[in-house]
Amino acid sequence: MNGKVVTSLGVKVDPEKDRIDIDGKRLVVRDTRIYILLYKPKGYISALSDPLRRPVVVDLLKKVKRRVFPVGRLDWDAEGALLVTNDGELSNRLTHPRFKVPKKYLVKVKDVPDEKDLRRLERGVYLDDGRTMPARVRFLRETRSNSWIELTVFEGRNRLVKRMCMAVGHPVIKLKRIEFAGLKIKGMKPGEYRYLTEKEIDRLRSMVG
């Protein structure tokens, strides 16, 4: 291993980092990590199982032969981009607040937020678990009694977007995550998924490297 002869049992090796030769021939280990972008529909739990037996996101991935798990969470009544993988290290980094991974949402809120409300969301609002990080906010359009805004956050607290909007007096009516870490669901339908390209995987790794 790595130029040294191993004669004892129980030596731990990492096939992705260590060079392993058997009888002079290098052992090539196939990378078993997979990365999937799923368009999560409403009504699915972002988990591997649910004690209440509600549908979970892995139910949509029955053709995927390897065990995978969602990166972060997306509320049961929300839809949109959800990364699914078996790469635990990358998942931990993508969900760690230190790396400030962007998550972009289309949000339908009650009534019409004014400029002051939008600036509060941008600067950060006080919640019961502390002040939120600065966000990006863009007003999109007004409907008869509600509005649509685009909100990009850089942390992953539980029900964050809903609590932020509630804090400025505009409860969320509909929530759709259109991007996660730059991965977009444009052109996809609820329940559809696709494997990430090598370029996309490299970009994710460099984002949190």
Backbone as JSON Lines, residues from 0, in Angstrom:
{"i":0,"aa":"M","n":[0.85,-1.19,0.0],"ca":[0.0,0.0,0.0],"c":[0.89,1.24,0.0]}
{"i":1,"aa":"N","n":[0.7,2.11,-0.99],"ca":[1.5,3.34,-1.11],"c":[3.0,3.06,-1.08]}
{"i":2,"aa":"G","n":[3.4,1.93,-1.71],"ca":[4.82,1.59,-1.79],"c":[5.33,0.75,-0.64]}
{"i":3,"aa":"K","n":[4.46,0.45,0.35],"ca":[4.87,-0.36,1.5],"c":[4.17,-1.71,1.46]}
{"i":4,"aa":"V","n":[4.89,-2.76,1.85],"ca":[4.32,-4.1,1.89],"c":[3.56,-4.28,3.19]}
{"i":5,"aa":"V","n":[2.32,-4.71,3.1],"ca":[1.47,-4.93,4.27],"c":[1.43,-6.42,4.55]}
{"i":6,"aa":"T","n":[1.85,-6.79,5.76],"ca":[1.89,-8.21,6.13],"c":[0.95,-8.55,7.28]}
{"i":7,"aa":"S","n":[0.38,-7.55,7.92],"ca":[-0.49,-7.8,9.07],"c":[-1.95,-7.58,8.7]}
{"i":8,"aa":"L","n":[-2.82,-8.24,9.44],"ca":[-4.25,-8.11,9.19],"c":[-4.8,-6.86,9.87]}
{"i":9,"aa":"G","n":[-5.93,-6.39,9.38],"ca":[-6.61,-5.29,10.03],"c":[-6.12,-3.91,9.65]}
{"i":10,"aa":"V","n":[-5.25,-3.81,8.64],"ca":[-4.78,-2.5,8.21],"c":[-5.88,-1.79,7.43]}
{"i":11,"aa":"K","n":[-6.21,-0.57,7.83],"ca":[-7.29,0.18,7.19],"c":[-6.74,0.97,6.01]}
{"i":12,"aa":"V","n":[-7.45,0.93,4.91],"ca":[-7.05,1.67,3.72],"c":[-8.25,2.43,3.19]}
{"i":13,"aa":"D","n":[-7.98,3.51,2.48],"ca":[-9.0,4.29,1.79],"c":[-8.78,4.09,0.3]}
{"i":14,"aa":"P","n":[-9.6,3.3,-0.37],"ca":[-9.38,3.0,-1.79],"c":[-9.44,4.22,-2.69]}
{"i":15,"aa":"E","n":[-10.01,5.34,-2.18],"ca":[-10.08,6.54,-3.0],"c":[-8.82,7.4,-2.87]}
{"i":16,"aa":"K","n":[-8.02,7.15,-1.8],"ca":[-6.83,7.95,-1.57],"c":[-5.54,7.13,-1.63]}
{"i":17,"aa":"D","n":[-5.6,5.88,-1.2],"ca":[-4.4,5.05,-1.13],"c":[-4.2,4.25,-2.42]}
{"i":18,"aa":"R","n":[-2.93,4.06,-2.78],"ca":[-2.59,3.19,-3.91],"c":[-2.4,1.77,-3.39]}
{"i":19,"aa":"I","n":[-3.15,0.86,-3.95],"ca":[-3.13,-0.53,-3.5],"c":[-2.71,-1.42,-4.66]}
{"i":20,"aa":"D","n":[-1.61,-2.2,-4.46],"ca":[-1.13,-3.13,-5.48],"c":[-1.2,-4.55,-4.95]}
{"i":21,"aa":"I","n":[-1.69,-5.45,-5.8],"ca":[-1.75,-6.88,-5.46],"c":[-0.98,-7.64,-6.53]}
{"i":22,"aa":"D","n":[0.09,-8.33,-6.09],"ca":[0.96,-9.07,-7.01],"c":[1.46,-8.17,-8.14]}
{"i":23,"aa":"G","n":[1.82,-6.94,-7.78],"ca":[2.39,-6.02,-8.75],"c":[1.39,-5.29,-9.63]}
{"i":24,"aa":"K","n":[0.12,-5.59,-9.47],"ca":[-0.91,-4.94,-10.29],"c":[-1.75,-4.0,-9.42]}
{"i":25,"aa":"R","n":[-1.98,-2.8,-9.92],"ca":[-2.73,-1.82,-9.16],"c":[-4.2,-2.2,-9.11]}
{"i":26,"aa":"L","n":[-4.77,-2.1,-7.91],"ca":[-6.2,-2.36,-7.73],"c":[-6.97,-1.09,-8.05]}
{"i":27,"aa":"V","n":[-7.86,-1.18,-9.02],"ca":[-8.67,-0.03,-9.42],"c":[-10.06,-0.18,-8.8]}
{"i":28,"aa":"V","n":[-10.42,0.76,-7.98],"ca":[-11.72,0.72,-7.3],"c":[-12.66,1.71,-7.97]}
{"i":29,"aa":"R","n":[-13.78,1.25,-8.39],"ca":[-14.77,2.1,-9.05],"c":[-15.42,3.03,-8.04]}
{"i":30,"aa":"D","n":[-15.53,4.3,-8.41],"ca":[-16.18,5.28,-7.54],"c":[-17.67,4.96,-7.45]}
{"i":31,"aa":"T","n":[-18.13,4.69,-6.24],"ca":[-19.53,4.31,-6.05],"c":[-20.4,5.47,-5.6]}
{"i":32,"aa":"R","n":[-19.83,6.66,-5.54],"ca":[-20.62,7.81,-5.11],"c":[-21.49,8.31,-6.25]}
{"i":33,"aa":"I","n":[-22.72,8.65,-5.94],"ca":[-23.65,9.16,-6.95],"c":[-24.29,10.45,-6.45]}
{"i":34,"aa":"Y","n":[-24.67,11.27,-7.41],"ca":[-25.21,12.6,-7.11],"c":[-26.42,12.83,-8.01]}
{"i":35,"aa":"I","n":[-27.56,13.11,-7.38],"ca":[-28.82,13.22,-8.11],"c":[-29.52,14.52,-7.74]}
{"i":36,"aa":"L","n":[-30.03,15.21,-8.75],"ca":[-30.89,16.37,-8.52],"c":[-32.33,15.93,-8.69]}
{"i":37,"aa":"L","n":[-33.1,16.03,-7.64],"ca":[-34.5,15.62,-7.63],"c":[-35.4,16.85,-7.55]}
{"i":38,"aa":"Y","n":[-36.47,16.84,-8.35],"ca":[-37.51,17.85,-8.2],"c":[-38.52,17.26,-7.22]}
{"i":39,"aa":"K","n":[-38.38,17.65,-5.95],"ca":[-39.27,17.11,-4.93],"c":[-40.68,17.68,-5.07]}
{"i":40,"aa":"P","n":[-41.68,16.83,-5.18],"ca":[-43.05,17.34,-5.21],"c":[-43.53,17.69,-3.8]}
{"i":41,"aa":"K","n":[-44.6,18.44,-3.72],"ca":[-45.24,18.67,-2.43],"c":[-45.79,17.34,-1.91]}
{"i":42,"aa":"G","n":[-45.84,17.2,-0.6],"ca":[-46.41,15.99,-0.02],"c":[-45.4,14.89,0.25]}
{"i":43,"aa":"Y","n":[-44.11,15.18,0.11],"ca":[-43.06,14.2,0.38],"c":[-42.15,14.71,1.49]}
{"i":44,"aa":"I","n":[-41.73,13.8,2.37],"ca":[-40.84,14.14,3.47],"c":[-39.39,13.98,3.01]}
{"i":45,"aa":"S","n":[-38.54,14.94,3.35],"ca":[-37.12,14.87,2.98],"c":[-36.37,13.98,3.96]}
{"i":46,"aa":"A","n":[-36.62,12.68,3.86],"ca":[-36.01,11.72,4.78],"c":[-36.0,10.34,4.12]}
{"i":47,"aa":"L","n":[-35.35,9.38,4.8],"ca":[-35.31,8.01,4.29],"c":[-36.54,7.22,4.72]}
{"i":48,"aa":"S","n":[-37.14,7.63,5.84],"ca":[-38.34,6.96,6.33],"c":[-39.13,7.94,7.18]}
{"i":49,"aa":"D","n":[-40.38,7.6,7.46],"ca":[-41.22,8.48,8.26],"c":[-42.07,7.64,9.21]}
{"i":50,"aa":"P","n":[-42.04,7.94,10.51],"ca":[-42.8,7.13,11.48],"c":[-44.31,7.17,11.23]}
{"i":51,"aa":"L","n":[-44.78,8.23,10.56],"ca":[-46.21,8.34,10.26],"c":[-46.56,7.71,8.92]}
{"i":52,"aa":"R","n":[-45.54,7.1,8.28],"ca":[-45.7,6.41,7.0],"c":[-46.16,7.33,5.87]}
{"i":53,"aa":"R","n":[-45.76,8.59,5.96],"ca":[-46.01,9.49,4.86],"c":[-44.97,9.25,3.75]}
{"i":54,"aa":"P","n":[-45.26,9.63,2.51],"ca":[-44.3,9.41,1.42],"c":[-42.98,10.13,1.7]}
{"i":55,"aa":"V","n":[-41.88,9.48,1.39],"ca":[-40.55,10.08,1.55],"c":[-39.88,10.17,0.18]}
{"i":56,"aa":"V","n":[-38.88,11.05,0.08],"ca":[-38.29,11.35,-1.23],"c":[-37.64,10.13,-1.88]}
{"i":57,"aa":"V","n":[-37.09,9.21,-1.06],"ca":[-36.45,8.04,-1.67],"c":[-37.46,7.12,-2.35]}
{"i":58,"aa":"D","n":[-38.74,7.3,-2.05],"ca":[-39.77,6.53,-2.76],"c":[-39.77,6.87,-4.25]}
{"i":59,"aa":"L","n":[-39.28,8.06,-4.58],"ca":[-39.24,8.5,-5.97],"c":[-38.0,7.99,-6.71]}
{"i":60,"aa":"L","n":[-37.12,7.31,-5.98],"ca":[-35.84,6.88,-6.55],"c":[-35.68,5.37,-6.52]}
{"i":61,"aa":"K","n":[-36.76,4.65,-6.74],"ca":[-36.75,3.19,-6.65],"c":[-35.82,2.54,-7.68]}
{"i":62,"aa":"K","n":[-35.56,3.23,-8.8],"ca":[-34.66,2.68,-9.82],"c":[-33.19,2.91,-9.47]}
{"i":63,"aa":"V","n":[-32.93,3.73,-8.47],"ca":[-31.55,3.96,-8.03],"c":[-31.16,2.8,-7.12]}
{"i":64,"aa":"K","n":[-30.14,2.04,-7.5],"ca":[-29.8,0.81,-6.8],"c":[-29.0,1.04,-5.52]}
{"i":65,"aa":"R","n":[-28.38,2.19,-5.37],"ca":[-27.57,2.45,-4.18],"c":[-28.38,3.24,-3.15]}
{"i":66,"aa":"R","n":[-28.0,3.06,-1.89],"ca":[-28.67,3.77,-0.81],"c":[-28.21,5.23,-0.83]}
{"i":67,"aa":"V","n":[-29.14,6.14,-0.91],"ca":[-28.83,7.57,-0.96],"c":[-29.68,8.3,0.08]}
{"i":68,"aa":"F","n":[-29.33,9.55,0.33],"ca":[-30.05,10.35,1.32],"c":[-30.11,11.79,0.85]}
{"i":69,"aa":"P","n":[-31.11,12.56,1.29],"ca":[-31.22,13.96,0.87],"c":[-30.21,14.84,1.58]}
{"i":70,"aa":"V","n":[-29.73,15.86,0.87],"ca":[-28.82,16.84,1.45],"c":[-29.66,17.99,2.0]}
{"i":71,"aa":"G","n":[-29.74,18.09,3.31],"ca":[-30.6,19.1,3.91],"c":[-32.06,18.7,3.83]}
{"i":72,"aa":"R","n":[-32.93,19.68,4.03],"ca":[-34.36,19.4,4.07],"c":[-35.13,20.38,3.19]}
{"i":73,"aa":"L","n":[-36.29,19.93,2.77],"ca":[-37.25,20.77,2.08],"c":[-38.61,20.4,2.66]}
{"i":74,"aa":"D","n":[-39.33,21.39,3.16],"ca":[-40.56,21.12,3.9],"c":[-41.52,20.22,3.14]}
{"i":75,"aa":"W","n":[-42.34,19.51,3.91],"ca":[-43.33,18.59,3.35],"c":[-44.23,19.28,2.32]}
{"i":76,"aa":"D","n":[-44.64,20.51,2.62],"ca":[-45.57,21.21,1.73],"c":[-44.86,22.13,0.73]}
{"i":77,"aa":"A","n":[-43.53,22.0,0.63],"ca":[-42.76,22.76,-0.36],"c":[-42.32,21.83,-1.48]}
{"i":78,"aa":"E","n":[-41.94,22.42,-2.6],"ca":[-41.46,21.63,-3.73],"c":[-40.16,22.25,-4.25]}
{"i":79,"aa":"G","n":[-39.48,21.46,-5.1],"ca":[-38.32,22.04,-5.76],"c":[-37.04,21.23,-5.66]}
{"i":80,"aa":"A","n":[-35.93,21.93,-5.86],"ca":[-34.61,21.31,-5.99],"c":[-34.14,20.67,-4.69]}
{"i":81,"aa":"L","n":[-33.79,19.38,-4.78],"ca":[-33.26,18.66,-3.63],"c":[-32.13,17.77,-4.13]}
{"i":82,"aa":"L","n":[-30.95,17.96,-3.57],"ca":[-29.8,17.13,-3.93],"c":[-29.85,15.85,-3.1]}
{"i":83,"aa":"V","n":[-29.63,14.73,-3.78],"ca":[-29.64,13.42,-3.13],"c":[-28.33,12.72,-3.48]}
{"i":84,"aa":"T","n":[-27.66,12.13,-2.48],"ca":[-26.35,11.54,-2.72],"c":[-26.05,10.48,-1.68]}
{"i":85,"aa":"N","n":[-24.91,9.8,-1.85],"ca":[-24.38,8.92,-0.81],"c":[-23.0,9.4,-0.37]}
{"i":86,"aa":"D","n":[-22.66,10.63,-0.71],"ca":[-21.39,11.24,-0.35],"c":[-21.59,12.04,0.94]}
{"i":87,"aa":"G","n":[-21.3,11.41,2.06],"ca":[-21.54,12.04,3.35],"c":[-20.69,13.27,3.6]}
{"i":88,"aa":"E","n":[-19.44,13.23,3.18],"ca":[-18.55,14.36,3.41],"c":[-19.02,15.61,2.67]}
{"i":89,"aa":"L","n":[-19.37,15.44,1.39],"ca":[-19.85,16.59,0.63],"c":[-21.17,17.1,1.2]}
{"i":90,"aa":"S","n":[-22.04,16.19,1.59],"ca":[-23.32,16.58,2.16],"c":[-23.13,17.44,3.41]}
{"i":91,"aa":"N","n":[-22.22,17.02,4.29],"ca":[-21.96,17.78,5.52],"c":[-21.45,19.18,5.21]}
{"i":92,"aa":"R","n":[-20.62,19.3,4.21],"ca":[-20.07,20.6,3.85],"c":[-21.14,21.5,3.22]}
{"i":93,"aa":"L","n":[-21.96,20.93,2.37],"ca":[-23.0,21.72,1.7],"c":[-24.05,22.24,2.67]}
{"i":94,"aa":"T","n":[-24.23,21.56,3.79],"ca":[-25.23,21.99,4.77],"c":[-24.63,22.77,5.92]}
{"i":95,"aa":"H","n":[-23.31,22.92,5.94],"ca":[-22.67,23.67,7.03],"c":[-22.78,25.17,6.76]}
{"i":96,"aa":"P","n":[-23.24,25.95,7.73],"ca":[-23.42,27.4,7.5],"c":[-22.13,28.14,7.16]}
{"i":97,"aa":"R","n":[-20.98,27.56,7.48],"ca":[-19.7,28.23,7.21],"c":[-19.5,28.47,5.72]}
{"i":98,"aa":"F","n":[-20.05,27.59,4.89],"ca":[-19.81,27.7,3.45],"c":[-20.85,28.55,2.72]}
{"i":99,"aa":"K","n":[-21.9,28.92,3.41],"ca":[-22.91,29.84,2.87],"c":[-23.38,29.41,1.47]}
{"i":100,"aa":"V","n":[-23.82,28.17,1.37],"ca":[-24.31,27.64,0.1],"c":[-25.65,28.28,-0.25]}
{"i":101,"aa":"P","n":[-25.79,28.85,-1.45],"ca":[-27.04,29.55,-1.8],"c":[-28.18,28.6,-2.13]}
{"i":102,"aa":"K","n":[-29.36,28.98,-1.66],"ca":[-30.61,28.27,-1.95],"c":[-31.64,29.3,-2.38]}
{"i":103,"aa":"K","n":[-32.11,29.21,-3.62],"ca":[-33.0,30.22,-4.17],"c":[-34.44,29.7,-4.24]}
{"i":104,"aa":"Y","n":[-35.38,30.54,-3.77],"ca":[-36.78,30.15,-3.7],"c":[-37.68,31.14,-4.44]}
{"i":105,"aa":"L","n":[-38.75,30.61,-5.0],"ca":[-39.9,31.42,-5.42],"c":[-40.91,31.31,-4.29]}
{"i":106,"aa":"V","n":[-41.33,32.46,-3.76],"ca":[-42.18,32.45,-2.58],"c":[-43.43,33.28,-2.84]}
{"i":107,"aa":"K","n":[-44.59,32.65,-2.64],"ca":[-45.85,33.38,-2.7],"c":[-46.22,33.75,-1.27]}
{"i":108,"aa":"V","n":[-46.35,35.05,-1.0],"ca":[-46.63,35.52,0.35],"c":[-47.96,36.26,0.39]}
{"i":109,"aa":"K","n":[-48.52,36.34,1.57],"ca":[-49.79,37.05,1.75],"c":[-49.57,38.56,1.68]}
{"i":110,"aa":"D","n":[-50.49,39.26,1.04],"ca":[-50.44,40.72,0.89],"c":[-49.22,41.15,0.07]}
{"i":111,"aa":"V","n":[-48.88,42.41,0.16],"ca":[-47.79,42.97,-0.66],"c":[-46.71,43.56,0.25]}
{"i":112,"aa":"P","n":[-45.54,42.95,0.32],"ca":[-44.47,43.53,1.15],"c":[-43.97,44.83,0.55]}
{"i":113,"aa":"D","n":[-43.72,45.82,1.41],"ca":[-43.2,47.08,0.9],"c":[-41.66,47.04,0.92]}
{"i":114,"aa":"E","n":[-41.06,48.13,0.52],"ca":[-39.61,48.2,0.42],"c":[-38.95,47.94,1.78]}
{"i":115,"aa":"K","n":[-39.57,48.43,2.84],"ca":[-39.02,48.23,4.17],"c":[-39.0,46.76,4.55]}
{"i":116,"aa":"D","n":[-40.06,46.04,4.22],"ca":[-40.13,44.59,4.51],"c":[-39.03,43.85,3.76]}
{"i":117,"aa":"L","n":[-38.86,44.18,2.49],"ca":[-37.85,43.51,1.67],"c":[-36.44,43.77,2.19]}
{"i":118,"aa":"R","n":[-36.19,45.01,2.61],"ca":[-34.86,45.35,3.13],"c":[-34.59,44.62,4.46]}
{"i":119,"aa":"R","n":[-35.62,44.43,5.26],"ca":[-35.45,43.66,6.5],"c":[-35.04,42.23,6.19]}
{"i":120,"aa":"L","n":[-35.66,41.63,5.2],"ca":[-35.28,40.27,4.8],"c":[-33.84,40.25,4.3]}
{"i":121,"aa":"E","n":[-33.47,41.29,3.56],"ca":[-32.12,41.37,3.02],"c":[-31.07,41.47,4.12]}
{"i":122,"aa":"R","n":[-31.33,42.31,5.11],"ca":[-30.35,42.56,6.16],"c":[-30.3,41.44,7.19]}
{"i":123,"aa":"G","n":[-31.41,40.73,7.34],"ca":[-31.52,39.7,8.36],"c":[-32.57,40.06,9.38]}
{"i":124,"aa":"V","n":[-33.38,39.09,9.77],"ca":[-34.44,39.32,10.75],"c":[-34.17,38.46,11.98]}
{"i":125,"aa":"Y","n":[-34.71,38.91,13.12],"ca":[-34.5,38.19,14.37],"c":[-35.56,37.1,14.53]}
{"i":126,"aa":"L","n":[-35.1,35.86,14.71],"ca":[-35.97,34.72,14.95],"c":[-35.68,34.18,16.35]}
{"i":127,"aa":"D","n":[-36.45,33.19,16.77],"ca":[-36.25,32.67,18.13],"c":[-34.91,31.95,18.29]}
{"i":128,"aa":"D","n":[-34.26,31.58,17.18],"ca":[-32.95,30.94,17.26],"c":[-31.84,31.84,16.72]}
{"i":129,"aa":"G","n":[-32.07,33.16,16.75],"ca":[-31.04,34.1,16.37],"c":[-31.34,34.83,15.07]}
{"i":130,"aa":"R","n":[-30.53,35.81,14.78],"ca":[-30.71,36.62,13.58],"c":[-30.28,35.84,12.33]}
{"i":131,"aa":"T","n":[-31.02,36.01,11.25],"ca":[-30.7,35.32,10.01],"c":[-29.55,36.02,9.29]}
{"i":132,"aa":"M","n":[-28.86,35.27,8.45],"ca":[-27.8,35.85,7.63],"c":[-28.42,36.78,6.59]}
{"i":133,"aa":"P","n":[-27.66,37.74,6.08],"ca":[-28.16,38.56,4.98],"c":[-28.61,37.69,3.8]}
{"i":134,"aa":"A","n":[-29.69,38.1,3.16],"ca":[-30.26,37.33,2.05],"c":[-30.38,38.23,0.82]}
{"i":135,"aa":"R","n":[-30.7,37.63,-0.3],"ca":[-31.0,38.38,-1.51],"c":[-32.5,38.31,-1.76]}
{"i":136,"aa":"V","n":[-33.1,39.45,-2.03],"ca":[-34.55,39.51,-2.21],"c":[-34.89,40.3,-3.47]}
{"i":137,"aa":"R","n":[-35.87,39.79,-4.19],"ca":[-36.33,40.51,-5.39],"c":[-37.84,40.39,-5.47]}
{"i":138,"aa":"F","n":[-38.54,41.51,-5.57],"ca":[-39.99,41.5,-5.73],"c":[-40.3,41.16,-7.18]}
{"i":139,"aa":"L","n":[-41.21,40.19,-7.39],"ca":[-41.52,39.74,-8.74],"c":[-42.82,40.32,-9.26]}
{"i":140,"aa":"R","n":[-43.91,40.03,-8.58],"ca":[-45.2,40.55,-9.07],"c":[-46.25,40.48,-7.98]}
{"i":141,"aa":"E","n":[-47.29,41.25,-8.19],"ca":[-48.42,41.3,-7.26],"c":[-49.62,40.64,-7.91]}
{"i":142,"aa":"T","n":[-50.34,39.84,-7.14],"ca":[-51.59,39.25,-7.63],"c":[-52.75,39.99,-6.98]}
{"i":143,"aa":"R","n":[-53.93,39.43,-7.04],"ca":[-55.1,40.14,-6.51],"c":[-54.96,40.44,-5.03]}
{"i":144,"aa":"S","n":[-54.48,39.48,-4.25],"ca":[-54.35,39.71,-2.81],"c":[-53.04,39.2,-2.23]}
{"i":145,"aa":"N","n":[-52.14,38.75,-3.1],"ca":[-50.86,38.21,-2.64],"c":[-49.73,38.7,-3.53]}
{"i":146,"aa":"S","n":[-48.54,38.21,-3.27],"ca":[-47.37,38.63,-4.06],"c":[-46.4,37.46,-4.21]}
{"i":147,"aa":"W","n":[-45.55,37.57,-5.22],"ca":[-44.46,36.62,-5.42],"c":[-43.14,37.35,-5.24]}
{"i":148,"aa":"I","n":[-42.24,36.75,-4.47],"ca":[-40.89,37.29,-4.33],"c":[-39.89,36.17,-4.61]}
{"i":149,"aa":"E","n":[-38.68,36.56,-4.95],"ca":[-37.58,35.61,-5.1],"c":[-36.64,35.84,-3.93]}
{"i":150,"aa":"L","n":[-36.36,34.78,-3.19],"ca":[-35.56,34.9,-1.97],"c":[-34.42,33.88,-2.0]}
{"i":151,"aa":"T","n":[-33.19,34.37,-1.85],"ca":[-32.02,33.5,-1.79],"c":[-31.42,33.58,-0.4]}
{"i":152,"aa":"V","n":[-31.32,32.42,0.25],"ca":[-30.75,32.36,1.6],"c":[-29.46,31.55,1.57]}
{"i":153,"aa":"F","n":[-28.65,31.72,2.61],"ca":[-27.32,31.11,2.64],"c":[-27.1,30.29,3.91]}
{"i":154,"aa":"E","n":[-28.18,29.81,4.46],"ca":[-28.11,28.92,5.62],"c":[-29.28,27.95,5.54]}
{"i":155,"aa":"G","n":[-29.29,26.95,6.41],"ca":[-30.28,25.89,6.25],"c":[-31.08,25.58,7.5]}
{"i":156,"aa":"R","n":[-31.47,26.59,8.23],"ca":[-32.27,26.35,9.44],"c":[-33.65,25.78,9.11]}
{"i":157,"aa":"N","n":[-34.24,25.13,10.1],"ca":[-35.55,24.52,9.93],"c":[-36.61,25.58,9.61]}
{"i":158,"aa":"R","n":[-37.36,25.37,8.53],"ca":[-38.46,26.24,8.11],"c":[-38.01,27.71,8.01]}
{"i":159,"aa":"L","n":[-36.79,27.92,7.57],"ca":[-36.19,29.26,7.59],"c":[-36.99,30.28,6.79]}
{"i":160,"aa":"V","n":[-37.3,29.98,5.53],"ca":[-37.97,30.95,4.67],"c":[-39.35,31.3,5.23]}
{"i":161,"aa":"K","n":[-40.07,30.32,5.7],"ca":[-41.4,30.58,6.26],"c":[-41.32,31.48,7.49]}
{"i":162,"aa":"R","n":[-40.33,31.22,8.32],"ca":[-40.2,32.02,9.54],"c":[-39.73,33.44,9.24]}
{"i":163,"aa":"M","n":[-38.86,33.58,8.24],"ca":[-38.41,34.92,7.85],"c":[-39.57,35.76,7.34]}
{"i":164,"aa":"C","n":[-40.37,35.17,6.46],"ca":[-41.49,35.92,5.9],"c":[-42.55,36.24,6.96]}
{"i":165,"aa":"M","n":[-42.76,35.3,7.87],"ca":[-43.7,35.55,8.96],"c":[-43.21,36.69,9.84]}
{"i":166,"aa":"A","n":[-41.9,36.78,10.03],"ca":[-41.33,37.81,10.9],"c":[-41.56,39.22,10.36]}
{"i":167,"aa":"V","n":[-41.73,39.34,9.03],"ca":[-41.98,40.67,8.46],"c":[-43.47,40.85,8.12]}
{"i":168,"aa":"G","n":[-44.3,39.93,8.61],"ca":[-45.75,40.09,8.48],"c":[-46.36,39.59,7.2]}
{"i":169,"aa":"H","n":[-45.67,38.68,6.48],"ca":[-46.2,38.17,5.21],"c":[-46.04,36.65,5.16]}
{"i":170,"aa":"P","n":[-47.0,35.92,5.73],"ca":[-46.92,34.46,5.78],"c":[-46.8,33.84,4.39]}
{"i":171,"aa":"V","n":[-46.08,32.73,4.32],"ca":[-45.87,32.02,3.06],"c":[-47.11,31.21,2.7]}
{"i":172,"aa":"I","n":[-47.51,31.32,1.44],"ca":[-48.64,30.55,0.92],"c":[-48.14,29.39,0.06]}
{"i":173,"aa":"K","n":[-47.15,29.66,-0.76],"ca":[-46.53,28.62,-1.59],"c":[-45.02,28.81,-1.57]}
{"i":174,"aa":"L","n":[-44.3,27.68,-1.65],"ca":[-42.84,27.73,-1.58],"c":[-42.24,26.73,-2.57]}
{"i":175,"aa":"K","n":[-41.37,27.25,-3.41],"ca":[-40.71,26.41,-4.42],"c":[-39.23,26.77,-4.48]}
{"i":176,"aa":"R","n":[-38.37,25.78,-4.23],"ca":[-36.93,26.03,-4.33],"c":[-36.5,25.75,-5.77]}
{"i":177,"aa":"I","n":[-36.05,26.79,-6.44],"ca":[-35.71,26.65,-7.86],"c":[-34.22,26.38,-8.08]}
{"i":178,"aa":"E","n":[-33.4,26.63,-7.05],"ca":[-31.97,26.34,-7.15],"c":[-31.41,25.91,-5.81]}
{"i":179,"aa":"F","n":[-30.51,24.95,-5.86],"ca":[-29.72,24.57,-4.69],"c":[-28.27,24.52,-5.1]}
{"i":180,"aa":"A","n":[-27.45,25.38,-4.52],"ca":[-26.01,25.43,-4.83],"c":[-25.77,25.59,-6.34]}
{"i":181,"aa":"G","n":[-26.64,26.35,-6.99],"ca":[-26.49,26.59,-8.42],"c":[-27.12,25.54,-9.3]}
{"i":182,"aa":"L","n":[-27.64,24.46,-8.72],"ca":[-28.31,23.41,-9.48],"c":[-29.77,23.8,-9.69]}
{"i":183,"aa":"K","n":[-30.21,23.87,-10.93],"ca":[-31.53,24.38,-11.26],"c":[-32.47,23.26,-11.72]}
{"i":184,"aa":"I","n":[-33.75,23.42,-11.37],"ca":[-34.75,22.43,-11.79],"c":[-35.51,22.9,-13.04]}
{"i":185,"aa":"K","n":[-35.06,23.96,-13.67],"ca":[-35.73,24.47,-14.86],"c":[-35.86,23.36,-15.91]}
{"i":186,"aa":"G","n":[-37.08,23.18,-16.43],"ca":[-37.33,22.15,-17.42],"c":[-37.7,20.8,-16.84]}
{"i":187,"aa":"M","n":[-37.62,20.66,-15.52],"ca":[-37.98,19.4,-14.86],"c":[-39.41,19.47,-14.32]}
{"i":188,"aa":"K","n":[-40.01,18.31,-14.12],"ca":[-41.35,18.22,-13.56],"c":[-41.27,17.61,-12.17]}
{"i":189,"aa":"P","n":[-42.26,17.88,-11.31],"ca":[-42.25,17.28,-9.97],"c":[-42.12,15.76,-10.04]}
{"i":190,"aa":"G","n":[-41.21,15.23,-9.25],"ca":[-40.98,13.78,-9.24],"c":[-39.86,13.34,-10.16]}
{"i":191,"aa":"E","n":[-39.44,14.2,-11.08],"ca":[-38.35,13.84,-11.99],"c":[-37.01,14.03,-11.31]}
{"i":192,"aa":"Y","n":[-36.01,13.3,-11.79],"ca":[-34.65,13.47,-11.28],"c":[-33.65,13.2,-12.39]}
{"i":193,"aa":"R","n":[-32.44,13.69,-12.17],"ca":[-31.35,13.44,-13.13],"c":[-30.04,13.35,-12.36]}
{"i":194,"aa":"Y","n":[-29.08,12.64,-12.97],"ca":[-27.75,12.53,-12.37],"c":[-26.94,13.77,-12.72]}
{"i":195,"aa":"L","n":[-26.14,14.22,-11.77],"ca":[-25.3,15.39,-12.01],"c":[-24.16,15.04,-12.98]}
{"i":196,"aa":"T","n":[-23.71,16.03,-13.71],"ca":[-22.57,15.85,-14.6],"c":[-21.28,15.97,-13.77]}
{"i":197,"aa":"E","n":[-20.18,15.52,-14.34],"ca":[-18.89,15.63,-13.66],"c":[-18.56,17.1,-13.39]}
{"i":198,"aa":"K","n":[-18.91,17.96,-14.34],"ca":[-18.65,19.39,-14.18],"c":[-19.42,19.95,-12.99]}
{"i":199,"aa":"E","n":[-20.68,19.55,-12.84],"ca":[-21.5,20.02,-11.73],"c":[-20.96,19.51,-10.39]}
{"i":200,"aa":"I","n":[-20.51,18.25,-10.37],"ca":[-19.95,17.68,-9.15],"c":[-18.68,18.41,-8.75]}
{"i":201,"aa":"D","n":[-17.83,18.68,-9.72],"ca":[-16.58,19.4,-9.43],"c":[-16.88,20.8,-8.91]}
{"i":202,"aa":"R","n":[-17.91,21.44,-9.46],"ca":[-18.25,22.79,-9.02],"c":[-18.77,22.78,-7.58]}
{"i":203,"aa":"L","n":[-19.55,21.76,-7.22],"ca":[-20.02,21.63,-5.85],"c":[-18.84,21.46,-4.88]}
{"i":204,"aa":"R","n":[-17.9,20.62,-5.27],"ca":[-16.74,20.38,-4.41],"c":[-15.9,21.63,-4.24]}
{"i":205,"aa":"S","n":[-15.74,22.37,-5.33],"ca":[-14.93,23.6,-5.24],"c":[-15.64,24.67,-4.41]}
{"i":206,"aa":"M","n":[-16.97,24.64,-4.42],"ca":[-17.76,25.6,-3.66],"c":[-17.52,25.47,-2.16]}
{"i":207,"aa":"V","n":[-17.27,24.25,-1.71],"ca":[-17.1,24.0,-0.28],"c":[-15.71,23.42,0.03]}
{"i":208,"aa":"G","n":[-14.78,23.61,-0.9],"ca":[-13.44,23.05,-0.74],"c":[-12.59,23.81,0.27]}
